[in-house]
């Protein structure tokens, strides 16, 4: 895949995320975009809306930030390894009982829902006292990120979703 196509797919995914999260007329737009987007073209088989709503249903803290994080970590849900491992958040293997195996320390899950439960437990173990999205972004930069610009990239994705 060339870089222009990957970039275009990323933009489309961000636009879809915006529509899903902020537009009450999502169904009308979904039909419009489904004509041009296929599961194969985006390399994932679930709806971003379902992912986001599931995060909220299990009380993941700061779901907008976590969605941006999943987009960043998984190349807007197109990274083949993230898809194969059901690990859109780049979680490392742990002893919390959700990941079934690991590859180069990265957790591999039976489903993306299991990965979100693992992430939730990680949040509640390490981030229980964080009260705002801004504090959470600072925490992620300091303790989660392997990239000096991680927080800045998350903020950029969050701004694109507004």
N, C-alpha and C positions, 0 to 999 in steps of 0.2 A: 504494500500500500504506500502511495507516495505521501509526502508530508502535507500537501495541500488537501488531499482527501481526508486525512486524519484530522487536520485542523477544521475542515468543514463539518465533519461528524461531531467534533467537540463542540462547535458553535451550536449545531442543531440540538445536541443534548442539553446544553445550557438553556437554550430557548425553551425546550420542552420542560425542563425543571422549573423555569420561571412560570410557565403557563400552569403547570400542575400545582405549584405552591401558592400562586397569587391570583389566579383567574377563576372566578366562579363559573364561567362558561367553558370549563375544560373539555366537556364532552364534544362540543361543537368543534373545537380546535383539534382534538384528538383525531377525529375523523379526517380532517384536512391533512394533518401531518402523517397519519398512517398510510395515506396513499403514496407518499414519497419515502417513508422509512419502513424498512423491513427488519425483522429480528436479525437476519443474516448481515445486513448492512451495519448494524450497531453492535453485533457480536454478543448480545445478551438477551435473555429470554424472560425478563420480568419488566414490569413497569416501574419507573422511578417513583411514581406516585405511591405504588404499593410499598416500596422500600421505605419511603419517608413516613407513610402512615403507620407502618409496622414499628418503626422507631418510636413514634409518639405513643403507640398503644402499649409498649412495654416500658414506657417512662424513661427513655434515654434522655439525659440532660442535653440541652442546647441542640435540638435536632437539626436546625438550619446549619449550624457549624459542622455537625457530624456529616450531613449530606454533602457539604462542600468538601469536607475531608475525604469522603468516599470518592467524590469526583476527582480530586487531586491524586489520591493514592492509586486509583484504578484507571487513570487516563480517561476520565468521563465514562467509566464502565465499559471500556473497550479493550483493556489489557488482558491478553489471553491467559496469562498466569493467574491473575486475580479472578477471572471467570472460572478457570479450572479448579481453583482452590476455594471458591465461594468466599473469598477474602478481599472485599472491596476496600477495607480500611487499613490494610497492611499490618494486621495484627501479628505479633510474634507468638510462637507456640508457648503455652503456659500450662500450668497444672490445674486450671480451673475446671477442666473436664469437658469442654466444648469442642476443642479441636481434636481431630482424629489422628492427625500425624503432622509432620512438618517437613519443609524443604528449605534448606539454608536458613533455618530458624523461623521461617514464615509459617504461620498456622495454616492448616488445611481443614476445611469444615465439610460436613455432609450437606449443609445448605447455608444460604446466606442468612437465614433466620437464626441459625445457631451462632453464626459469627456475630450477629447483633446482640445476642444474649451474652456472649463472651465479652463484647465491648461494654455492655451495660455493667456487668460485674466489675470489669476493670475500672470504669468510671466511678462506681460506688465505693470501690476500695481506695482509689487514689485521689478522686476529685470531689468527694462528698461535700467539702466545705466551700467549693467555688460557687459564687452567687451570680455571676454575670457572664455573658458571652465573651466580653472583652477579657475578663480574668481567665476564662477557659482557653482563649486563643494564646494568651501569654504562657499558660501552663503547657499547652501542646508544643509551643516553640521550644520551651526549656526542657521538657522531659520526654516528648514523643517523637519530635522531628529529627530527621537525619540531615536536614537541609537548612541552611542559615536563613533562607527566605520563606520558610514554610508558612509562618503567620501571614506574611504579606501576600502570599499566593492564595491562602484561604480567604483573606479579606477581598481580594480581587474576584474570586469566584462568588462570594456572598454578594458583592456589589452587582455582578452580572445577573444574579438571580432576582434582584429587586425590581 
